[in-house]
Amino acid sequence: KVLSQPSTTLTWKEARASIKYLLSDLSYHKVAYMDSKRWYSDELNVSQTLVDFILLLIRHAEQQQTKEGEENGITEEYGRKGEETLLQHCGSRLGEDEDVSSEWTKPLFVLRDRALDMTHDYDAMDDYLGLIRTLLSSISSSSPSSSSSSMKPSVAIGLTSLSSLCTSPEMATIASKTQQHQQQSKQIQIISNVRKVIVDSFDDLSDIMESVQPKTTSANMTEEENISTTTETPSWIHVSIRYLPIFDFMTNTKSRFDYAPFFDTVTTSTKNSMNNREAQSLLNSGLFRELILLFTKTRPSSSSSSPHPKQSLPPSKMMTMTAQTVIRTQIARTIFTLCAQSTNLLAKYATRVPDLTREVYGGGYKDENLVDATLWSILGSSLLQNSPSSRLKMPTKTKNKTMAKKNTEPTLDDLLYQSFNYFMDICNKVQASLAGKMSMNYDDKKKKENENEDETANEPYAKEEDALLEYIRFTNCITNCHGFATAWCQSLSSSSSNITNKQVQSKQCLVGIMSSLSKVSSAIAAQKKREELSSSREVTKSKGDDNKTGDSNGGEEDDEKKKNHSQDDEVLASVRKGTKMLLLLLDNNDDVNKVHSSKGTTAAALSSMSSKTD
């Protein structure tokens, strides 16, 4: 309290030291006791004071990093060169014990925690969103010639804050609370306000993404150039990691991972996915174009696209290549989800980008991304069926006749054929995986895992669990991406010159998976009984032995077995649930238009339908 009182006798250095000390010890729990009336009183108005202070510190820290700040001194807003102020000492850099601007995170975290504080009804959320909006908009004042590696701190802080807000546990709580009608309305308004800030920031987000676009397409670089330029993690990877959760929030779909709902439980009045107005804003801002461009420009060259990198490459290069592969895969899935939720707008735009369609509809894409290739085929067939004027545009400029054949635009018949055959391939891999589980006990599984330790993560279905997880991702997409269940059923019921009775064959395959699941469950149950019996025998034997050595190791092994069984049970339960969902959709295919709303079947409706079969 003494330090916080104004004093006319303090020197600038003493004032800086006092404020530095106060900030270093600042945390939200020390001011959390204030109710809304006190927090927003005319005397304090804490939120606005924090916002102004945060912007002051961040902008000063920015100017300290610029060449203008080093050569010409701080601008007049903070004091002229040679003048001592609260933030500078005669234009020179301050010592660590005096640098007030370095503590900008403390007031920022206080405002963030207040905004997410349910006990105060999230009263500072609007102020926090306003701060994020202001920070993001500072991209417009960036120099056009500035390099992508020197993004303004204010922009980076705004982007990180928005991404973290979307993925915070508190935001998930806000989206799932439905106890009281009044409280529910407040939470719906918060979700709506966050979405509005994101939509209003589309132009700024587009400019940020444009600033980190690679200058040269990876596919056009030589292997030596590609290695030399990617020994350090490119800035577009760091930015993408922050962008993708924002798109997941807008689509309410975990596109990066398994297509599960972004929020487990969403209030009925909350917009679950991107609506037409938001999709139009995304397209008009150029952000969707930048996202597609980022995916196409980072396509690896043929010499470096192998899932098994050359062992002669340095470790840093191999790690960077792995990061690029993972992020590009997540970007492609995000683009797909946006297209699936806006087939009449975003999907039409995306499928007219030759470099994108060449990759996702090319034969090689299926070899590494079977589920993704299947989903793109379903989307393409739905687009061509429902919009006769649409087309999947492929590159026209080719080097030779062989490439010209590869770039032939797929027809509706091609896509219907691919979507069905790819789906059958997925089901066959699931059957093979389940068959392997029926004959494998814990010791066999552990031995096989040890044998596969050196296998690369990009190896398709390197482990049996991968086939099951990919199948779960497929079923999640069908049931959680609104309207996509209709597209899948339509692809199976549509006539094709190559295959007949696709729906019947699909149902037979799904019934076979259900039968295999029952057998696997029985086999696992029998294996558990054998392990329990064996464990009880070991315990009995150890009690009769005075030497207790080895008991701890045996206990650890038992715990590991239980953990593995628990993981298997969760995976098999998800496979069973997804299979029931698909069977239910096919059984109701004749009435699918009645089941779906004008915006598609919601995840909640499908969950209600599936519960009848549990």
Buried (B, 14 or more C-beta within 10 A) or exposed (E): EEEEEEEEEEEBBEBBBBBBEBBEEBEBEEBBEBEEEEBBEEEEBBBEEBBEBBBBBBBBBBBBEBEEBEEEBBBEEBBEBEBBBBBBBEBEEBEEEBBBBBBBBBBBEBBBBBBBBEEBEBBBBBBBBBBBBBBBBBBEEBEEEEEBEEBBBBBBBBBBBBBEBBBBEBBBEBBBBBEEEEBBEBBBBBBEBBBEBBBBBBBBBBBBBBBBBBEEBBBEBEEEEBBEBBEEBBBBBBBBBBBBBBBBBBBBBBBBEBBBBBBEEBBEEBBBBBBEEBBBBBBEBBBBBBBBBBBBBBBBBEEBBEBEBEEEBEEEBBBBBBBBBBBBBBBBBBBBBBBBBBBEBBBBBBBEBBBBBBBBBBEEBBEBBBBBBBBBBBBBBBBBBEBEEBBBBBBEEEEEEEEBEBBEBBBBBBBBBBBBBBBBBBBEBBBBBBBBBBEBBBEEBBEEEEEEEEEEEBEBBBBBBBBBBBBBBBBBBBBBBBBBBBBBBBBBEBEBEEBEEBBEBBBEBBEBBEEBBEEBBEBBEEBBEEBEEEBEEBEEEBEEEEEEEEBEEEEEBBEEBEEBBEEBEEBBEBBBBBBBBBBBBBEBBEEBEEBBEEBBBBBEBBBEBBEEEE
